[in-house]
Amino acid sequence: MTSSGRIQILRAAERPATTWLNGGGVTREVAGFPVGAGLDAFDWRVSLADVASAGPFSPFPGVDRVITLVEGPGMTLTVDGAEQLVDAPFRPFAFPGDAVTDCRLSAGPVVDFNVMTRRGRVAAAVDVLTAPAVVDVPPGATVLLVCLAGSAAVDGDTVLDRYDAALLEGAGPREVLVRAGGVTAVVTLRPSR
């Protein structure tokens, strides 16, 4: 299988942890665009968060969010007054970042996977692979692969261990071999204007 696109490997061990302002957890940014943009200037941002205690989510006006439970017993999110149980691992849940959102942990800390996109600039689709697949990078899009459990290989030779990521740019198919018991998130980011 061939592709004209490039792959940028983003190793989990190289990500610094940022403590939340409310002290309820830490976040590790996997990737974002533009690179180095702050929380008020990104077009898209993908991260993993260690959630240690219950509390309100920071509001992100004009941002759409997708959250996926990776580790732990789960949590209940109250989004604009409606409760949503997020207790099944690797099942994405989408909600508006400008909604009033509160988190209640079910029975202890969790790790979650977050995708945030600036509404009107970028749209994201989050899929989860548990078996080998061919992932297509559409023209004009960026695809981010994040190994959430086990390991995976991209195009046969690039190995991703747990929480490692591969940023795929340039249109074309990519072979993703998710190893037995593994789970890999596929985030497809497309301009929305």
Backbone as JSON Lines, residues from 0, in Angstrom:
{"i":0,"aa":"M","n":[0.85,-1.16,0.0],"ca":[0.0,0.0,0.0],"c":[0.9,1.23,0.0]}
{"i":1,"aa":"T","n":[0.58,2.21,-0.82],"ca":[1.39,3.42,-0.88],"c":[0.53,4.63,-0.55]}
{"i":2,"aa":"S","n":[1.2,5.68,-0.11],"ca":[0.53,6.94,0.19],"c":[1.52,8.07,-0.04]}
{"i":3,"aa":"S","n":[1.01,9.19,-0.53],"ca":[1.89,10.33,-0.76],"c":[2.01,11.21,0.48]}
{"i":4,"aa":"G","n":[1.26,10.9,1.51],"ca":[1.26,11.73,2.71],"c":[2.39,11.4,3.66]}
{"i":5,"aa":"R","n":[2.57,12.29,4.64],"ca":[3.61,12.06,5.62],"c":[2.99,11.67,6.96]}
{"i":6,"aa":"I","n":[3.81,11.08,7.81],"ca":[3.39,10.67,9.14],"c":[4.3,11.35,10.15]}
{"i":7,"aa":"Q","n":[3.69,12.0,11.14],"ca":[4.44,12.58,12.24],"c":[4.08,11.78,13.49]}
{"i":8,"aa":"I","n":[5.08,11.19,14.13],"ca":[4.85,10.38,15.32],"c":[4.95,11.27,16.56]}
{"i":9,"aa":"L","n":[3.96,11.15,17.43],"ca":[3.88,11.94,18.66],"c":[3.87,10.98,19.84]}
{"i":10,"aa":"R","n":[5.0,10.84,20.5],"ca":[5.15,9.87,21.58],"c":[4.57,10.39,22.89]}
{"i":11,"aa":"A","n":[3.85,9.51,23.59],"ca":[3.22,9.87,24.86],"c":[4.24,10.31,25.89]}
{"i":12,"aa":"A","n":[5.41,9.7,25.91],"ca":[6.44,10.01,26.91],"c":[6.97,11.44,26.77]}
{"i":13,"aa":"E","n":[6.73,12.07,25.64],"ca":[7.26,13.42,25.4],"c":[6.25,14.53,25.7]}
{"i":14,"aa":"R","n":[5.08,14.17,26.23],"ca":[4.04,15.16,26.5],"c":[4.08,15.64,27.94]}
{"i":15,"aa":"P","n":[4.2,16.93,28.15],"ca":[4.15,17.44,29.52],"c":[2.71,17.45,30.04]}
{"i":16,"aa":"A","n":[2.56,17.3,31.34],"ca":[1.25,17.37,31.99],"c":[1.0,18.8,32.45]}
{"i":17,"aa":"T","n":[-0.22,19.29,32.2],"ca":[-0.63,20.62,32.64],"c":[-1.73,20.46,33.67]}
{"i":18,"aa":"T","n":[-1.5,20.99,34.88],"ca":[-2.5,20.89,35.95],"c":[-3.65,21.85,35.67]}
{"i":19,"aa":"W","n":[-4.87,21.37,35.9],"ca":[-6.05,22.22,35.72],"c":[-6.05,23.34,36.75]}
{"i":20,"aa":"L","n":[-6.68,24.45,36.4],"ca":[-6.77,25.58,37.32],"c":[-7.52,25.2,38.59]}
{"i":21,"aa":"N","n":[-8.54,24.32,38.47],"ca":[-9.31,23.93,39.65],"c":[-8.66,22.78,40.43]}
{"i":22,"aa":"G","n":[-7.52,22.27,39.96],"ca":[-6.81,21.21,40.67],"c":[-7.43,19.84,40.55]}
{"i":23,"aa":"G","n":[-8.47,19.68,39.72],"ca":[-9.19,18.42,39.63],"c":[-8.57,17.39,38.71]}
{"i":24,"aa":"G","n":[-7.46,17.72,38.07],"ca":[-6.83,16.77,37.17],"c":[-5.69,17.4,36.4]}
{"i":25,"aa":"V","n":[-5.19,16.63,35.43],"ca":[-4.13,17.12,34.54],"c":[-4.49,16.75,33.11]}
{"i":26,"aa":"T","n":[-3.98,17.54,32.19],"ca":[-4.19,17.31,30.76],"c":[-2.85,17.2,30.06]}
{"i":27,"aa":"R","n":[-2.79,16.3,29.08],"ca":[-1.62,16.18,28.21],"c":[-2.1,16.37,26.77]}
{"i":28,"aa":"E","n":[-1.65,17.45,26.13],"ca":[-2.06,17.71,24.75],"c":[-1.35,16.74,23.83]}
{"i":29,"aa":"V","n":[-2.14,16.04,23.01],"ca":[-1.6,15.12,22.01],"c":[-1.15,15.9,20.78]}
{"i":30,"aa":"A","n":[-2.05,16.77,20.28],"ca":[-1.76,17.59,19.1],"c":[-2.78,18.71,19.03]}
{"i":31,"aa":"G","n":[-2.43,19.75,18.31],"ca":[-3.35,20.85,18.11],"c":[-2.93,21.66,16.9]}
{"i":32,"aa":"F","n":[-3.85,22.49,16.43],"ca":[-3.56,23.36,15.3],"c":[-4.28,24.68,15.49]}
{"i":33,"aa":"P","n":[-3.6,25.79,15.23],"ca":[-2.19,25.9,14.92],"c":[-1.32,25.44,16.09]}
{"i":34,"aa":"V","n":[-0.14,24.93,15.74],"ca":[0.79,24.43,16.75],"c":[1.13,25.56,17.71]}
{"i":35,"aa":"G","n":[1.03,25.27,19.01],"ca":[1.37,26.25,20.03],"c":[0.27,27.25,20.36]}
{"i":36,"aa":"A","n":[-0.89,27.13,19.7],"ca":[-2.0,28.04,19.98],"c":[-2.52,27.82,21.39]}
{"i":37,"aa":"G","n":[-2.9,28.88,22.06],"ca":[-3.49,28.78,23.39],"c":[-4.91,28.27,23.32]}
{"i":38,"aa":"L","n":[-5.52,28.14,24.49],"ca":[-6.88,27.61,24.57],"c":[-7.92,28.51,23.91]}
{"i":39,"aa":"D","n":[-7.6,29.76,23.71],"ca":[-8.55,30.66,23.08],"c":[-8.3,30.84,21.58]}
{"i":40,"aa":"A","n":[-7.27,30.16,21.03],"ca":[-6.9,30.41,19.63],"c":[-6.77,29.16,18.77]}
{"i":41,"aa":"F","n":[-7.0,27.96,19.32],"ca":[-6.83,26.75,18.51],"c":[-7.98,26.59,17.53]}
{"i":42,"aa":"D","n":[-7.68,25.94,16.39],"ca":[-8.73,25.48,15.48],"c":[-9.2,24.09,15.93]}
{"i":43,"aa":"W","n":[-8.22,23.26,16.32],"ca":[-8.54,21.96,16.89],"c":[-7.48,21.58,17.91]}
{"i":44,"aa":"R","n":[-7.91,20.77,18.89],"ca":[-7.02,20.34,19.96],"c":[-7.46,18.97,20.43]}
{"i":45,"aa":"V","n":[-6.49,18.07,20.57],"ca":[-6.75,16.71,21.04],"c":[-5.88,16.46,22.25]}
{"i":46,"aa":"S","n":[-6.47,15.9,23.31],"ca":[-5.73,15.69,24.54],"c":[-6.23,14.47,25.29]}
{"i":47,"aa":"L","n":[-5.43,14.05,26.27],"ca":[-5.82,13.02,27.23],"c":[-5.81,13.68,28.6]}
{"i":48,"aa":"A","n":[-6.82,13.39,29.41],"ca":[-6.92,14.01,30.72],"c":[-7.06,12.96,31.81]}
{"i":49,"aa":"D","n":[-6.33,13.17,32.89],"ca":[-6.49,12.38,34.11],"c":[-7.43,13.17,35.0]}
{"i":50,"aa":"V","n":[-8.64,12.64,35.21],"ca":[-9.64,13.33,36.02],"c":[-9.64,12.71,37.41]}
{"i":51,"aa":"A","n":[-9.21,13.49,38.41],"ca":[-9.04,12.98,39.76],"c":[-10.24,13.27,40.66]}
{"i":52,"aa":"S","n":[-11.01,14.3,40.34],"ca":[-12.15,14.63,41.2],"c":[-13.27,15.25,40.38]}
{"i":53,"aa":"A","n":[-14.46,15.23,40.97],"ca":[-15.65,15.78,40.32],"c":[-15.55,17.3,40.26]}
{"i":54,"aa":"G","n":[-16.32,17.88,39.35],"ca":[-16.36,19.34,39.28],"c":[-16.82,19.82,37.93]}
{"i":55,"aa":"P","n":[-16.93,21.14,37.79],"ca":[-17.4,21.71,36.53],"c":[-16.31,21.67,35.46]}
{"i":56,"aa":"F","n":[-16.74,21.53,34.2],"ca":[-15.83,21.65,33.07],"c":[-15.64,23.13,32.77]}
{"i":57,"aa":"S","n":[-14.47,23.47,32.31],"ca":[-14.24,24.84,31.85],"c":[-15.07,25.08,30.6]}
{"i":58,"aa":"P","n":[-15.7,26.25,30.49],"ca":[-16.49,26.53,29.28],"c":[-15.57,26.87,28.11]}
{"i":59,"aa":"F","n":[-15.97,26.43,26.93],"ca":[-15.24,26.74,25.69],"c":[-16.26,27.26,24.67]}
{"i":60,"aa":"P","n":[-16.57,28.55,24.72],"ca":[-17.53,29.11,23.78],"c":[-17.09,28.9,22.33]}
{"i":61,"aa":"G","n":[-18.05,28.5,21.49],"ca":[-17.77,28.31,20.07],"c":[-16.98,27.07,19.74]}
{"i":62,"aa":"V","n":[-16.91,26.12,20.69],"ca":[-16.12,24.9,20.5],"c":[-17.04,23.68,20.63]}
{"i":63,"aa":"D","n":[-16.85,22.72,19.75],"ca":[-17.54,21.43,19.86],"c":[-16.57,20.43,20.47]}
{"i":64,"aa":"R","n":[-17.1,19.55,21.33],"ca":[-16.24,18.59,22.04],"c":[-16.73,17.16,21.81]}
{"i":65,"aa":"V","n":[-15.77,16.25,21.83],"ca":[-16.07,14.81,21.84],"c":[-15.2,14.23,22.94]}
{"i":66,"aa":"I","n":[-15.82,13.55,23.91],"ca":[-15.08,12.96,25.02],"c":[-15.29,11.45,24.99]}
{"i":67,"aa":"T","n":[-14.22,10.71,25.27],"ca":[-14.26,9.25,25.23],"c":[-13.58,8.73,26.48]}
{"i":68,"aa":"L","n":[-14.28,7.88,27.25],"ca":[-13.7,7.25,28.43],"c":[-12.65,6.24,27.99]}
{"i":69,"aa":"V","n":[-11.45,6.32,28.58],"ca":[-10.37,5.4,28.25],"c":[-10.07,4.45,29.4]}
{"i":70,"aa":"E","n":[-10.01,4.98,30.62],"ca":[-9.73,4.17,31.81],"c":[-10.65,4.6,32.94]}
{"i":71,"aa":"G","n":[-10.91,3.66,33.83],"ca":[-11.66,3.98,35.04],"c":[-13.12,3.57,34.95]}
{"i":72,"aa":"P","n":[-13.83,3.73,36.09],"ca":[-15.2,3.24,36.19],"c":[-16.24,4.13,35.51]}
{"i":73,"aa":"G","n":[-15.85,5.32,35.08],"ca":[-16.79,6.16,34.36],"c":[-17.16,7.42,35.11]}
{"i":74,"aa":"M","n":[-18.04,8.18,34.47],"ca":[-18.48,9.45,35.04],"c":[-19.86,9.79,34.49]}
{"i":75,"aa":"T","n":[-20.52,10.68,35.18],"ca":[-21.78,11.22,34.7],"c":[-21.54,12.68,34.38]}
{"i":76,"aa":"L","n":[-21.83,13.06,33.15],"ca":[-21.74,14.46,32.75],"c":[-23.15,15.05,32.76]}
{"i":77,"aa":"T","n":[-23.28,16.22,33.34],"ca":[-24.53,16.96,33.26],"c":[-24.27,18.12,32.32]}
{"i":78,"aa":"V","n":[-24.9,18.05,31.14],"ca":[-24.68,19.02,30.07],"c":[-25.96,19.84,29.9]}
{"i":79,"aa":"D","n":[-25.89,21.12,30.27],"ca":[-27.07,22.0,30.25],"c":[-28.27,21.34,30.92]}
{"i":80,"aa":"G","n":[-28.04,20.7,32.07],"ca":[-29.1,20.11,32.87],"c":[-29.47,18.68,32.53]}
{"i":81,"aa":"A","n":[-28.97,18.14,31.43],"ca":[-29.28,16.76,31.03],"c":[-28.12,15.85,31.41]}
{"i":82,"aa":"E","n":[-28.42,14.77,32.14],"ca":[-27.37,13.83,32.55],"c":[-27.05,12.83,31.45]}
{"i":83,"aa":"Q","n":[-25.75,12.56,31.3],"ca":[-25.27,11.57,30.34],"c":[-24.25,10.69,31.05]}
{"i":84,"aa":"L","n":[-24.56,9.41,31.16],"ca":[-23.63,8.46,31.77],"c":[-22.56,8.11,30.75]}
{"i":85,"aa":"V","n":[-21.3,8.33,31.09],"ca":[-20.16,8.01,30.23],"c":[-19.37,6.95,30.98]}
{"i":86,"aa":"D","n":[-19.8,5.69,30.83],"ca":[-19.17,4.61,31.6],"c":[-18.7,3.45,30.73]}
{"i":87,"aa":"A","n":[-18.95,3.53,29.44],"ca":[-18.51,2.48,28.52],"c":[-17.2,2.94,27.87]}
{"i":88,"aa":"P","n":[-16.12,2.22,28.09],"ca":[-14.85,2.62,27.48],"c":[-14.94,2.68,25.95]}
{"i":89,"aa":"F","n":[-14.26,3.66,25.39],"ca":[-14.05,3.8,23.95],"c":[-15.33,4.09,23.17]}
{"i":90,"aa":"R","n":[-16.31,4.73,23.83],"ca":[-17.54,5.14,23.16],"c":[-17.61,6.67,23.17]}
{"i":91,"aa":"P","n":[-17.34,7.33,22.03],"ca":[-17.31,8.79,21.99],"c":[-18.67,9.42,22.31]}
{"i":92,"aa":"F","n":[-18.63,10.54,23.02],"ca":[-19.82,11.32,23.36],"c":[-19.56,12.77,22.97]}
{"i":93,"aa":"A","n":[-20.4,13.32,22.08],"ca":[-20.24,14.69,21.59],"c":[-21.16,15.64,22.33]}
{"i":94,"aa":"F","n":[-20.64,16.86,22.61],"ca":[-21.45,17.88,23.25],"c":[-20.83,19.26,22.98]}
{"i":95,"aa":"P","n":[-21.62,20.32,23.09],"ca":[-21.08,21.66,22.84],"c":[-20.22,22.13,24.01]}
{"i":96,"aa":"G","n":[-19.06,22.67,23.7],"ca":[-18.15,23.15,24.74],"c":[-18.64,24.38,25.46]}
{"i":97,"aa":"D","n":[-19.64,25.07,24.88],"ca":[-20.18,26.24,25.56],"c":[-21.35,25.89,26.47]}
{"i":98,"aa":"A","n":[-21.75,24.62,26.52],"ca":[-22.8,24.19,27.43],"c":[-22.26,24.16,28.86]}
{"i":99,"aa":"V","n":[-23.12,24.46,29.81],"ca":[-22.74,24.35,31.22],"c":[-22.62,22.85,31.52]}
{"i":100,"aa":"T","n":[-21.39,22.41,31.84],"ca":[-21.12,20.98,31.99],"c":[-20.46,20.71,33.33]}
{"i":101,"aa":"D","n":[-20.98,19.72,34.02],"ca":[-20.44,19.3,35.32],"c":[-20.16,17.8,35.25]}
{"i":102,"aa":"C","n":[-19.13,17.37,35.96],"ca":[-18.71,15.97,35.96],"c":[-18.8,15.39,37.36]}
{"i":103,"aa":"R","n":[-19.39,14.2,37.45],"ca":[-19.44,13.44,38.7],"c":[-18.82,12.07,38.43]}
{"i":104,"aa":"L","n":[-17.76,11.74,39.14],"ca":[-17.09,10.46,38.93],"c":[-17.92,9.34,39.54]}
{"i":105,"aa":"S","n":[-17.96,8.19,38.85],"ca":[-18.76,7.06,39.31],"c":[-18.17,6.4,40.55]}
{"i":106,"aa":"A","n":[-16.86,6.11,40.52],"ca":[-16.23,5.4,41.64],"c":[-14.72,5.55,41.61]}
{"i":107,"aa":"G","n":[-14.25,6.74,41.35],"ca":[-12.81,6.97,41.34],"c":[-12.35,7.65,40.07]}
{"i":108,"aa":"P","n":[-11.05,7.9,40.0],"ca":[-10.47,8.65,38.87],"c":[-10.68,7.96,37.53]}
{"i":109,"aa":"V","n":[-10.64,8.77,36.47],"ca":[-10.76,8.26,35.1],"c":[-9.71,8.95,34.22]}
{"i":110,"aa":"V","n":[-9.47,8.35,33.07],"ca":[-8.7,8.99,32.0],"c":[-9.65,9.13,30.83]}
{"i":111,"aa":"D","n":[-9.72,10.33,30.26],"ca":[-10.56,10.5,29.09],"c":[-9.78,11.13,27.95]}
{"i":112,"aa":"F","n":[-10.31,10.89,26.75],"ca":[-9.73,11.35,25.5],"c":[-10.63,12.47,24.99]}
{"i":113,"aa":"N","n":[-10.05,13.64,24.72],"ca":[-10.84,14.81,24.35],"c":[-10.46,15.33,22.97]}
{"i":114,"aa":"V","n":[-11.48,15.62,22.17],"ca":[-11.29,16.26,20.87],"c":[-12.12,17.54,20.91]}
{"i":115,"aa":"M","n":[-11.46,18.68,20.64],"ca":[-12.15,19.96,20.63],"c":[-11.89,20.65,19.29]}
{"i":116,"aa":"T","n":[-12.95,21.15,18.68],"ca":[-12.83,21.85,17.39],"c":[-13.56,23.18,17.47]}
{"i":117,"aa":"R","n":[-12.97,24.18,16.86],"ca":[-13.57,25.52,16.81],"c":[-14.71,25.48,15.79]}
{"i":118,"aa":"R","n":[-15.92,25.69,16.26],"ca":[-17.12,25.65,15.42],"c":[-16.99,26.68,14.29]}
{"i":119,"aa":"G","n":[-17.32,26.26,13.07],"ca":[-17.22,27.14,11.91],"c":[-15.87,27.1,11.23]}
{"i":120,"aa":"R","n":[-14.86,26.51,11.89],"ca":[-13.53,26.38,11.29],"c":[-13.2,24.94,10.94]}
{"i":121,"aa":"V","n":[-13.43,24.02,11.91],"ca":[-13.05,22.62,11.74],"c":[-14.16,21.73,12.29]}
{"i":122,"aa":"A","n":[-14.41,20.63,11.62],"ca":[-15.34,19.61,12.11],"c":[-14.54,18.32,12.32]}
{"i":123,"aa":"A","n":[-14.91,17.57,13.34],"ca":[-14.2,16.33,13.66],"c":[-15.15,15.14,13.68]}
{"i":124,"aa":"A","n":[-14.65,14.01,13.2],"ca":[-15.33,12.73,13.36],"c":[-14.37,11.85,14.17]}
{"i":125,"aa":"V","n":[-14.9,11.2,15.21],"ca":[-14.09,10.34,16.06],"c":[-14.62,8.91,15.93]}
{"i":126,"aa":"D","n":[-13.76,8.03,15.45],"ca":[-14.1,6.62,15.31],"c":[-13.11,5.81,16.13]}
{"i":127,"aa":"V","n":[-13.49,4.58,16.46],"ca":[-12.64,3.72,17.27],"c":[-12.43,2.4,16.54]}
{"i":128,"aa":"L","n":[-11.13,2.04,16.36],"ca":[-10.78,0.77,15.71],"c":[-10.37,-0.26,16.75]}
{"i":129,"aa":"T","n":[-10.87,-1.48,16.6],"ca":[-10.45,-2.59,17.46],"c":[-9.9,-3.75,16.63]}
{"i":130,"aa":"A","n":[-9.78,-3.55,15.34],"ca":[-9.26,-4.57,14.43],"c":[-8.52,-3.87,13.3]}
{"i":131,"aa":"P","n":[-7.69,-4.6,12.57],"ca":[-6.98,-4.0,11.44],"c":[-7.95,-3.33,10.46]}
{"i":132,"aa":"A","n":[-7.53,-2.21,9.9],"ca":[-8.39,-1.48,8.98],"c":[-7.54,-0.6,8.07]}
{"i":133,"aa":"V","n":[-8.14,-0.14,7.0],"ca":[-7.54,0.86,6.15],"c":[-8.23,2.18,6.46]}
{"i":134,"aa":"V","n":[-7.44,3.17,6.82],"ca":[-7.95,4.5,7.15],"c":[-7.64,5.41,5.98]}
{"i":135,"aa":"D","n":[-8.67,6.11,5.49],"ca":[-8.47,7.0,4.37],"c":[-8.32,8.43,4.88]}
{"i":136,"aa":"V","n":[-7.29,9.11,4.39],"ca":[-7.12,10.54,4.69],"c":[-7.73,11.29,3.51]}
{"i":137,"aa":"P","n":[-8.91,11.92,3.73],"ca":[-9.56,12.63,2.64],"c":[-8.75,13.85,2.2]}
{"i":138,"aa":"P","n":[-8.89,14.28,0.94],"ca":[-8.21,15.49,0.47],"c":[-8.55,16.67,1.38]}
{"i":139,"aa":"G","n":[-7.55,17.43,1.78],"ca":[-7.74,18.61,2.62],"c":[-7.93,18.33,4.09]}
{"i":140,"aa":"A","n":[-7.95,17.07,4.47],"ca":[-8.18,16.71,5.87],"c":[-6.88,16.28,6.54]}
{"i":141,"aa":"T","n":[-6.94,16.24,7.86],"ca":[-5.87,15.7,8.68],"c":[-6.48,14.57,9.5]}
{"i":142,"aa":"V","n":[-5.74,13.48,9.65],"ca":[-6.2,12.36,10.48],"c":[-5.18,12.15,11.58]}
{"i":143,"aa":"L","n":[-5.68,12.04,12.8],"ca":[-4.84,11.76,13.95],"c":[-5.23,10.39,14.5]}
{"i":144,"aa":"L","n":[-4.26,9.49,14.57],"ca":[-4.47,8.18,15.18],"c":[-3.89,8.23,16.58]}
{"i":145,"aa":"V","n":[-4.64,7.76,17.58],"ca":[-4.15,7.71,18.95],"c":[-4.43,6.32,19.49]}
{"i":146,"aa":"C","n":[-3.37,5.62,19.88],"ca":[-3.5,4.28,20.44],"c":[-3.99,4.41,21.89]}
{"i":147,"aa":"L","n":[-5.21,3.99,22.15],"ca":[-5.8,4.13,23.48],"c":[-5.57,2.91,24.36]}
{"i":148,"aa":"A","n":[-5.3,1.77,23.76],"ca":[-5.02,0.54,24.52],"c":[-4.21,-0.39,23.63]}
{"i":149,"aa":"G","n":[-3.32,-1.16,24.25],"ca":[-2.5,-2.11,23.49],"c":[-1.51,-1.39,22.59]}
{"i":150,"aa":"S","n":[-1.42,-1.85,21.34],"ca":[-0.52,-1.22,20.39],"c":[-1.1,-1.36,18.98]}
{"i":151,"aa":"A","n":[-0.52,-0.58,18.07],"ca":[-0.97,-0.6,16.68],"c":[0.24,-0.29,15.8]}
{"i":152,"aa":"A","n":[0.16,-0.7,14.54],"ca":[1.19,-0.38,13.56],"c":[0.53,0.38,12.41]}
{"i":153,"aa":"V","n":[1.22,1.42,11.94],"ca":[0.72,2.23,10.84],"c":[1.6,1.96,9.63]}
{"i":154,"aa":"D","n":[0.96,1.64,8.5],"ca":[1.67,1.34,7.25],"c":[2.72,0.25,7.45]}
{"i":155,"aa":"G","n":[2.47,-0.66,8.38],"ca":[3.3,-1.85,8.54],"c":[4.52,-1.72,9.41]}
{"i":156,"aa":"D","n":[5.08,-0.51,9.58],"ca":[6.35,-0.45,10.31],"c":[6.41,0.58,11.43]}
{"i":157,"aa":"T","n":[5.49,1.52,11.49],"ca":[5.5,2.52,12.55],"c":[4.63,2.02,13.69]}
{"i":158,"aa":"V","n":[5.25,1.7,14.82],"ca":[4.51,1.13,15.95],"c":[4.11,2.22,16.93]}
{"i":159,"aa":"L","n":[2.83,2.19,17.3],"ca":[2.3,3.08,18.31],"c":[2.01,2.25,19.56]}
{"i":160,"aa":"D","n":[2.6,2.64,20.68],"ca":[2.26,2.03,21.95],"c":[1.17,2.86,22.6]}
{"i":161,"aa":"R","n":[0.73,2.45,23.77],"ca":[-0.38,3.11,24.44],"c":[-0.13,4.61,24.56]}
{"i":162,"aa":"Y","n":[-1.11,5.38,24.1],"ca":[-1.17,6.84,24.11],"c":[-0.25,7.51,23.1]}
{"i":163,"aa":"D","n":[0.53,6.75,22.35],"ca":[1.28,7.33,21.24],"c":[0.29,7.72,20.14]}
{"i":164,"aa":"A","n":[0.71,8.65,19.29],"ca":[-0.17,9.12,18.22],"c":[0.6,9.24,16.91]}
{"i":165,"aa":"A","n":[-0.15,9.23,15.81],"ca":[0.41,9.46,14.48],"c":[-0.47,10.48,13.78]}
{"i":166,"aa":"L","n":[0.13,11.58,13.36],"ca":[-0.57,12.63,12.64],"c":[-0.34,12.37,11.15]}
{"i":167,"aa":"L","n":[-1.43,12.11,10.43],"ca":[-1.37,11.76,9.01],"c":[-1.82,12.94,8.18]}
{"i":168,"aa":"E","n":[-0.97,13.36,7.25],"ca":[-1.32,14.46,6.36],"c":[-1.08,14.02,4.93]}
{"i":169,"aa":"G","n":[-1.87,14.54,4.03],"ca":[-1.77,14.13,2.63],"c":[-2.77,13.03,2.35]}
{"i":170,"aa":"A","n":[-3.57,13.23,1.33],"ca":[-4.65,12.29,1.01],"c":[-4.11,10.91,0.67]}
{"i":171,"aa":"G","n":[-4.9,9.92,1.03],"ca":[-4.57,8.55,0.67],"c":[-4.88,7.56,1.76]}
{"i":172,"aa":"P","n":[-4.85,6.27,1.41],"ca":[-5.15,5.23,2.39],"c":[-3.94,4.9,3.25]}
{"i":173,"aa":"R","n":[-4.19,4.53,4.49],"ca":[-3.16,4.08,5.42],"c":[-3.64,2.81,6.08]}
{"i":174,"aa":"E","n":[-2.76,1.85,6.14],"ca":[-3.09,0.59,6.79],"c":[-2.79,0.72,8.28]}
{"i":175,"aa":"V","n":[-3.78,0.4,9.11],"ca":[-3.61,0.45,10.56],"c":[-3.86,-0.94,11.11]}
{"i":176,"aa":"L","n":[-2.83,-1.54,11.67],"ca":[-2.94,-2.87,12.25],"c":[-3.08,-2.72,13.76]}
{"i":177,"aa":"V","n":[-4.3,-2.84,14.25],"ca":[-4.55,-2.79,15.69],"c":[-4.31,-4.2,16.21]}
{"i":178,"aa":"R","n":[-3.39,-4.32,17.13],"ca":[-3.03,-5.64,17.65],"c":[-4.13,-6.16,18.56]}
{"i":179,"aa":"A","n":[-4.19,-7.47,18.75],"ca":[-5.24,-8.12,19.56],"c":[-5.4,-7.42,20.91]}
{"i":180,"aa":"G","n":[-6.63,-7.08,21.23],"ca":[-6.92,-6.4,22.48],"c":[-6.67,-4.91,22.45]}
{"i":181,"aa":"G","n":[-6.17,-4.41,21.34],"ca":[-5.86,-2.99,21.22],"c":[-7.05,-2.16,20.78]}
{"i":182,"aa":"V","n":[-6.93,-0.86,21.01],"ca":[-7.96,0.1,20.59],"c":[-7.24,1.35,20.1]}
{"i":183,"aa":"T","n":[-7.6,1.81,18.92],"ca":[-7.01,3.03,18.35],"c":[-8.12,3.99,17.92]}
{"i":184,"aa":"A","n":[-8.02,5.23,18.39],"ca":[-8.96,6.27,17.99],"c":[-8.51,6.86,16.66]}
{"i":185,"aa":"V","n":[-9.46,7.12,15.78],"ca":[-9.2,7.77,14.5],"c":[-9.98,9.08,14.5]}
{"i":186,"aa":"V","n":[-9.25,10.19,14.53],"ca":[-9.87,11.51,14.54],"c":[-9.64,12.14,13.17]}
{"i":187,"aa":"T","n":[-10.73,12.35,12.42],"ca":[-10.66,12.97,11.1],"c":[-11.09,14.42,11.24]}
{"i":188,"aa":"L","n":[-10.19,15.32,10.89],"ca":[-10.4,16.76,11.05],"c":[-10.47,17.4,9.67]}
{"i":189,"aa":"R","n":[-11.6,18.08,9.4],"ca":[-11.81,18.71,8.08],"c":[-12.2,20.17,8.26]}
{"i":190,"aa":"P","n":[-11.7,21.02,7.36],"ca":[-12.16,22.42,7.41],"c":[-13.66,22.46,7.21]}
{"i":191,"aa":"S","n":[-14.36,23.3,7.97],"ca":[-15.82,23.36,7.83],"c":[-16.29,24.58,7.06]}
{"i":192,"aa":"R","n":[-15.36,25.37,6.55],"ca":[-15.78,26.52,5.73],"c":[-15.31,26.37,4.33]}
